[in-house]
Amino acid sequence: MFKIYEPFIKNDRHEYIYQKAEKVADLAKSRRKQGDEEADFQIDTLQDLKENDYVTLTLSKEYGGEEVSLYELLLAQERLAIGDGATALSIGWHLGVMMELNDEPLWDEDVYDKLAKEVSTEKKVVNRAASEPATGSPTRGGVPETKAVPTKSGYKLTGRKTFTSMATLLDYYIVSAYVEDRDAVGWFLIDSSKEGIEVDYTWDTVGMRGTGSHDLVLNEVRVSSEDLVEIQGDKKGGPKGWLLHIPAVYLGIAIAARNDAIEFAKGFQPNSLDRPISEVPHIQDKIGEMELKLLQARNFMYSVAEQWDQYPERREVLASSLGAVKTVATNAANDVVDLAMRIAGGRGLSKSYPFEQYYRDVRAGLHNPPMDDMVMQSMAEAAIKEL
């Protein structure tokens, strides 16, 4: 085991969660290239996640889950991402949704209870579908163009959602829509088998191809009134600590690139040298720089997570720190992968090595919420207000 992990596994519980993630990470890694080539989430990998109870990590013990803390979630997600970043990011949305619903009473108790039991016993998976072609990221505040029109028995939904990770394999979608009779944005829990639901295979990106984040198309999908599980603003939600699964994933990708770069440097000896390139000063400088960036970003991330877990009364205060972690970690991860590419040289561009996929995948972190500009603006406003 690389020494860089040792400071963050503090007890037997952490070790147990880490080992659980390590098992599925090794399985996911074996299909990483296939997912990238097919631009889709691998069904066998999802089965592994279910069989190893990874999908129930954030469920409470009442429902047979592990009820992991935020710190433990990051340990697991980072380790899974070392195996395959796309797998970790995709399942992270499901884990985050279930953690949020467990921590905050956003839904009626009976609706949440039904979903939690299905996740527990049937290992069902869920994700929010919020982004749209016209509105972009929902964090920018755009009103969904997806419409929920009232009917005699409930609502009829029509619209298109983008960036729906694991779109073809989800059991439930939590879909945002403009609810006409409420004049508000609402969220509907929709069974993926509903008539009128279609997945449009649009996912053709440079990075994170294995997430299978195709478009979700709703053609007059009829739902009951009970399926309207949230109305924006009705129940106040606090800062979303679970979103730290995003920086954990990208740091995991960076660690994988770091590990492979060091291994490459130790094993590569051109005929112009009498020693491997790992002993060349400028290569050692790059390795040292990778270590420094990872240690800084990871210490920051785990420190904030630890505060989140230990001082729940301070979570509102930690809101700006959550965004700062994401910005620091994803930018550091990009720098680390770039350094790994420089160590590998021209070989880093070859499909025979994993570096070019790390390079493509890690770039996606810059476009996951919250965006850097929003984090900087939020921190500036907080600093000005404080003074």
N, C-alpha and C positions, 0 to 999 in steps of 0.2 A: 504494500500500500504506500502511495506517495505521501511524504510527510506533511504536505500542505493541508491534508484533511484533519490531522490529529487534534488541533486546537478546538475543533467545532463538534467533536463527539465527546460529550462530557460525562455520560453515564451509560448504564446498561440499556436503559430504555432507548436512548439515542442510537446505540449500536444495533438494537433490534430493528428499529425503523430503517436504519441505513442498510442493513443486510437484506431486508425485504425489498427495498428499492434496487439494491445491487443485483438481485436475482432477475428481476424483470428487465433491468437495464441491459444485462448480457443477452437476453432473448431479443430485445428490441434492436440491439446493435446488429444482430445477424440479418435483420431485414431493412436496415437503414438505407442501403443503396437501392433496394427494390422500391421502397416508398418514394425515394427521390426520383427514380426513373419513371414510375407510374403516376406520380403526382397525386397520390392517394394514401389514406391511412390504411395500414395493413390489418386485415381482419384477424389474422392469427395473433398479432401483437395485442389486440384488444382482448382476445380470449385469454391470453397470458395474464393480462392485467386483472381480469375478472377472477381467474382461477387462483391467483395469488393474493386475492383480497386487497388489491391496490385501490380499486374503485371505492372501497368503503373506508379508506383511511380517515376521512374527515367526518364521518358519521359519529354520533355520540355512542357511548357504550350501551346505552339503552336500546339502540337499534343494532347492536352487534358490531359496531365499528371500533376503530382504534382511538377516536376522539383526539387526534394529534393536535398539538399546539402549533402555533405559527412557525416557531423555530424548527419543530420536527417536520413540518410540511416542507420547509425549505431544504432541510437535509435530504429528504426523499426526492424532491424534484430536481435538485442539483445533481444528485447521483444518477437519476434516471436520464437526465439530459446528457451526461457523459456518454451514455450508451447511444441515445438518439434524441436530439433536441426536439424534433418534430413530434415524437411520441409524448415527450414530457409536456410540451406546451399544450398539446391537444387535451390530454387527460387532466391537465392543470385547471382548465376552465371548468370541467365537471367537478373536480375536487373543491375548487373555490366557491362555486355556486352552493354546494352542499354545506360548506363551512359557514358561508354567510347566512344561509337559512337556519342553520343550527344556532348561530350566535345572536341573530336579530329576528324579532317576530314580524317579519315582513308579510307573511302569508297567514291566512286562517289556519289554526292548528290542525284541523282535520285534513286539509289539503296537503300540508307539509307531511303529516303523519303517513298518509297514503304513499306519497312519493318516497319518503325515507324507507318505508318498509319494502318497497319494490327494489330500491337500490340495495338494501340489505339482503333480501332473500333471492332476488332474481338478477342481481348485479346490473341493473339498468343504468344507462348513462344519459346525461342531460347536458345541454349547453344553451346559453342565451344566444339569440339571433337578433342583433340590434343594428349592425352597420348596413347602410344602403348605398347604392350607387350615387345618389344625389346628395345625401347628407354626410357621407363619409363617416368618421368615427363619431359615435354617440356622445363622446366626451366633449365634442365641440358645441353641443346644444341644439343640433338640428332636429326639427320635428319629423317623425317618420312619415314617409309617403305611403307606407302600408296602412290601409284603412280597415277599421272594424265597424261594419255597418250593422245596426240592430236588426234582429229578426224576431219572430214570435217566441222562439225557444232560446235565443241567445244572440250570437253574432255571426257575421259572415266576413272572413278576412281575405283580402286580396293585396298582394304586394311581392316584392323581391328583396331578399336579404343577401348580403355579401359576407365574405370572410366567416363562413359557418364551419368551423373546424369539426372534423369527423362527420360531415354532413350526411353521408350515406349510411352511417352506422349508429347514429343516435337513436335512442328510444323515445326521447322527448325533446321538443324545442320550446324554449321560453321566448316567445316572439313579442317584440315591441310593436305597437300600432297606435295610430291616432283613433281614439274611441269617440265616435261622433256624438252619441247621446250624453257623454260626460264632458265633451270639449276638453279632453285631457289625453295625455299619453298613458297607455296601460300596457300591461304584460300578460300574455296568455300562455298557459301551459297546454301544449298541443301534442298529442300522441302522434308519432311519426307515421303511423299506419292510416291516418285520416285521409279520406278521399279528398283530392284536390291538391295534395302536397306532391311536389316534384323537386328533384335535385338536378340542377343544370350543371353539367361537368365543365365549369368555366376555369377551374384552378390551374393556371399556367404561369406561375411566377418563377423568379430566379431562385429565391430561397424558401425554406420551410415548405417545400413541395409535399413532403410526407404527411402534412396535417390534413390534406384533402379538404381544404376550406372552400368548397364549391358554393355556388349560389343556391339558396333555398327559395323556391318559387311557390307562392300560395295562390291558388286559383279558386276563389269563392269557397274557402275552407270553412265549414260550419262547425261551430263550437257552442257549448252551453254557457250560460251566464256564470256558472261555477268555475269555468276555465279562466275567467278573468281574475288572476291571482294578485295583481298589484295595480294600483293607480298611483302614478308619480306624484309624490308630495303628500299622500295620505298618511303614510307611516314614515317617520324620519329615520333614515339609516345613517350610521356613523361612518367614519373613515373605513376604507376597505383594506384591512391588513393583508387579506389573502392575495391581493394583487401582487404582493412580493414574490409570488411564484414565477412571475415574468422575469425579473432580474436573476432569480435562482437558476432558471433554465438557461439563460444566455451565459451566465458564469460557468455553468456546467459544460456548455459547448466550448468555451474558452479553455477550460481545464483539459478537455479532451484534446484540443489542438496543442496545448502546452505539453501534455504527456507524449503525444506522437512526435512533436518537434524535438523533444529531448531524446527520445528513442532514436529518431532519425539521425540526430547529430552524433550520438554515441556510436552509431553503426556505419556512418558514411565516412570514408577516407579516400579522397581523390588521390591519384598517383603523384600529384604535386606535393603531397604532404607525407610525413612519416608518422602521423598520428591522426585520429579521427577529428572531425571539425569541432566536436564538443570541447576540445582543448585549445581552440583558437580564440584569442582574446575578444575579437568583435562578436563572435558567436556567444561567448559567455556573457558579454554585455547584454545581448538581446535576451538571453535566458534570465539573467538577473532582473532585467526590466519587466519581463513577464511576471516573475515572482512578486515583485514589488506591487505591480498593478493589481494582481489577484489578491494579495494579502490586504491591501487597502480596501478594495471594494468588498471583499467577503467579510472582513471584520466589521465594516460599517453596516452591511446588510444584517448579519447575525446579531449585532449589538441592538439594532432597532427592533428586530424580531423578539429579542429577549426582553426588552423594555415593554413591548406590546403584551407579552404573555404575563409578565410579573406585575405590571401596574395598569390594569384595565381602566382605572379611573383617569389615566393620563392619555387615553387613546385619541381624544380630540386634539390634544397638543401635538401628538405624533404625526398628524395628517401631512404636514409639509415634509417631514422626514421620510415618509413613505415614497413620495414623489422624488425626493432627492436621491434615495437609494436606487430607484429605477434608472434615473439619469446617469448617476455615477457608474453603476454596475454595467449597464448596456454599452456605454462608451468605453469603459475599461475592457470589456469583453471584445469589442471590435479591435481595440489596440493590441490586445494579446494575440488574437488570431492573425492580425497583420504581421506581427513579429514572428509568429510561427511560420507564416508564408515566406518571410524573408530568410529564415533559417533554412527552410527546404529549398529555397531558390526556384529555379525553373521547374523543378519536379513538383513543386506545390500546385502548379496549374494542371498537372496530369490527372486524368480520371483514375489512374492506377493508385493514387494516394488519396486519403480522405481530406486533405487540407482545403482543396477547392470547394468542397461541400460545406466545411466549417465556415469558410469565408462567405459563402452565399447565405447560409442559414443565420449567421450571427448578425448580418445586416438588418434582418427583419426586426430585431429588437428595438431599433431606432424608431420604428413606426408603430409599435405597440403602445397603448396608453399607460401613463400620461406622457404626452409629447414634451420634448425638452423645453420648448418655448413656454408652454403652460406651467411647467414646474418653476422656471425662472421667474415668470411673472407672479406666480403665487408666493414664492419666497420673498420677492421684492416687496409685494404688498404687505405681507406679514411683518417684515422688518420695519417698513415705514409706519405701519399702524402701531407697532410696539413702542416706537420712539415718540 
